[in-house]
Amino acid sequence: MKKVVMLLTTWGVVSLLLCGFRIVTKEEFKQLQTPESPLLSQIAEIFDRDLTGQLRDSATDIDDLIELFSDPNADFGQLCTQYGYRQSPDIQCNFPVKLKGQIKSVNTQSRRGTLSVTTPKGAEVKVKIGPVVGDTALRDVLKSVSYLDFNDQTVYGEFGEKINAYCLKKLEGKAFEPGESIEVLGAFSSWDVPGSPSMIQIAPAELNK
């Protein structure tokens, strides 16, 4: 009887192999459950073509946007619809902006480094220079790619991390000093009208001196 059972078991294993089944590792199984999106390998193209092109076409001058925010009757939802973008109403609004200003100070003590920049009209805003960009404004302002293009939120999160990493790569080798004039094209996120311009922190898609 034992011999029969062993023969049946052996035949079962052989049958599985003949049918194309194989044993996979935990890492392979994880990848089968959440396969890597091809978009993750297209970051440079998406950033330089889609994101930067969209920002150039839609960015509002930061001073103009600050003036709109300062209106006591400002309706944030309407401002988002007209000057910003969000994929659904339950997430932050992402505003594409452009800025020409002068560096007031440079903060590199934190890993989330920033430039404090004075605008032509005297407002002071922040521009992120890393080495960590802690939000997803550049990912979320992008209209050509959405979370619906990913079968898993973890992969969508990885896409955002790669977008930020590419943003920082474009800043490599650039040094900034107080008093320098810069031009910025980028985006920032907000849940509501910022309490002051200094609360605005722009993630740059382009930053030139």
C-alpha positions in Angstrom: 0.0 0.0 0.0 2.8 2.4 0.9 4.5 1.7 -2.5 1.2 2.7 -4.2 1.0 5.9 -2.3 4.6 6.8 -3.1 4.0 6.1 -6.7 0.9 8.2 -6.8 2.8 11.1 -5.0 5.7 10.9 -7.4 3.4 10.9 -10.4 1.6 13.9 -8.9 4.8 15.9 -8.7 5.8 14.8 -12.2 2.4 15.9 -13.5 2.8 19.3 -11.9 6.2 19.8 -13.5 4.9 18.7 -16.9 2.0 21.1 -16.6 4.4 24.0 -16.2 4.2 24.6 -12.4 7.3 25.5 -10.5 8.3 26.5 -7.0 8.9 30.3 -6.5 10.7 32.2 -3.8 8.9 34.7 -1.5 10.4 37.6 -3.5 9.2 36.1 -6.8 5.7 35.5 -5.3 5.6 39.1 -4.2 6.5 40.3 -7.7 3.8 38.1 -9.2 1.2 39.6 -6.8 2.3 43.2 -7.5 4.3 43.3 -10.8 6.5 46.2 -11.4 4.9 48.9 -13.6 6.7 49.8 -16.8 6.2 53.4 -15.8 8.9 53.0 -13.2 11.5 52.6 -15.9 10.3 55.7 -17.8 10.9 58.3 -15.0 13.3 60.5 -17.0 11.1 60.7 -20.0 7.9 61.3 -18.0 9.6 64.0 -15.9 11.4 65.9 -18.8 8.6 65.6 -21.3 5.2 65.3 -19.6 5.8 67.0 -16.2 8.0 69.8 -17.2 5.9 70.5 -20.3 2.7 70.6 -18.3 4.2 72.9 -15.7 5.4 75.3 -18.4 2.0 75.4 -19.9 0.0 75.8 -16.7 2.2 77.4 -14.0 0.9 80.5 -12.2 3.3 83.2 -11.1 3.7 82.6 -7.3 3.1 86.3 -6.5 -0.2 86.2 -8.4 -1.2 83.1 -6.6 -0.3 84.6 -3.2 -2.4 87.6 -4.0 -5.4 85.3 -4.7 -4.8 83.4 -1.4 -4.7 86.7 0.5 -8.3 87.5 -0.4 -10.4 86.9 2.8 -13.2 85.6 0.6 -11.0 83.2 -1.3 -12.7 79.8 -2.0 -10.0 77.2 -1.9 -12.0 74.7 -4.0 -12.5 77.2 -6.8 -8.8 78.2 -6.7 -7.8 74.6 -6.9 -10.1 74.1 -9.9 -8.8 77.1 -11.7 -5.1 77.1 -10.8 -4.4 73.7 -9.4 -5.0 70.0 -10.0 -6.0 67.0 -7.9 -7.1 63.6 -9.0 -10.0 63.4 -6.5 -11.5 65.9 -4.0 -10.3 63.9 -0.9 -6.6 64.7 -1.5 -4.5 67.8 -1.4 -4.6 70.3 -4.2 -1.3 70.6 -6.2 -0.5 74.0 -7.7 1.9 74.4 -10.6 3.9 77.6 -10.1 6.8 79.6 -11.5 9.0 82.0 -9.5 11.8 84.5 -10.1 13.3 85.6 -6.9 16.3 86.2 -4.7 17.7 83.7 -2.2 17.4 85.1 1.3 18.8 82.1 3.2 19.9 78.5 2.6 18.9 75.7 5.1 21.1 72.6 4.7 21.0 71.6 8.4 17.9 69.5 7.8 17.8 66.6 5.3 14.7 68.3 4.0 16.8 71.3 3.0 15.2 74.4 1.6 16.0 77.8 0.1 14.1 80.8 1.5 13.4 82.9 -1.5 12.1 86.5 -1.7 9.7 87.1 -4.6 9.6 90.3 -6.6 6.6 91.5 -4.5 8.4 90.9 -1.3 6.8 87.6 -0.2 9.0 84.8 1.2 8.5 81.2 0.1 10.5 78.0 0.4 12.0 75.9 -2.4 13.0 72.3 -1.6 16.6 71.3 -2.4 16.8 68.0 -0.4 18.6 65.7 0.0 15.0 64.6 0.9 11.8 65.9 -0.7 9.1 64.8 1.7 5.9 65.2 -0.3 4.4 64.1 -3.7 3.5 67.4 -5.3 5.4 66.7 -8.5 3.9 63.2 -8.8 0.4 64.4 -7.9 0.3 67.5 -10.2 1.1 65.3 -13.2 -1.9 64.7 -15.4 -0.6 62.1 -17.7 -0.1 59.4 -15.0 -2.6 58.6 -12.2 -3.0 56.0 -9.5 -5.3 54.2 -11.8 -2.3 53.3 -13.9 -1.0 51.1 -11.1 -2.4 47.9 -9.8 -1.0 48.5 -6.3 -0.7 51.6 -4.1 2.8 50.5 -3.0 4.0 50.7 -6.6 2.4 54.1 -7.0 4.3 55.2 -3.9 7.5 54.0 -5.5 6.7 56.0 -8.6 6.5 59.1 -6.5 9.8 58.4 -4.8 11.5 58.0 -8.2 10.0 61.3 -9.4 11.4 63.0 -6.3 14.8 61.3 -6.7 15.0 62.5 -10.3 14.1 66.0 -9.2 17.1 65.9 -6.8 19.3 64.4 -9.4 18.7 67.5 -11.5 20.0 69.6 -8.6 23.3 67.7 -8.2 26.4 69.9 -8.4 24.4 73.1 -7.8 25.5 75.3 -4.9 23.3 78.1 -3.6 24.2 81.3 -1.8 22.2 84.1 -0.2 21.7 87.0 -2.6 21.7 84.9 -5.8 18.8 85.2 -8.2 17.0 82.1 -9.2 14.2 80.9 -11.5 12.0 78.0 -10.4 9.4 75.9 -12.1 7.6 73.5 -9.8 4.6 72.6 -7.7 3.4 72.6 -4.1 0.6 70.9 -2.3 -1.9 72.3 0.2 -5.1 71.2 1.9 -6.3 74.8 2.2 -5.4 78.4 1.7 -1.8 78.7 3.2 -1.8 80.8 6.4 1.2 82.7 5.1 3.5 82.6 2.0 6.3 81.1 4.2 4.2 77.9 4.5 4.5 77.4 0.7 7.2 74.8 -0.1 7.8 74.3 -3.8 9.3 71.1 -5.2 11.3 72.2 -8.3 11.1 70.5 -11.6 13.5 73.2 -12.9 15.8 75.4 -10.8 18.2 77.7 -12.6 20.5 80.6 -11.5 
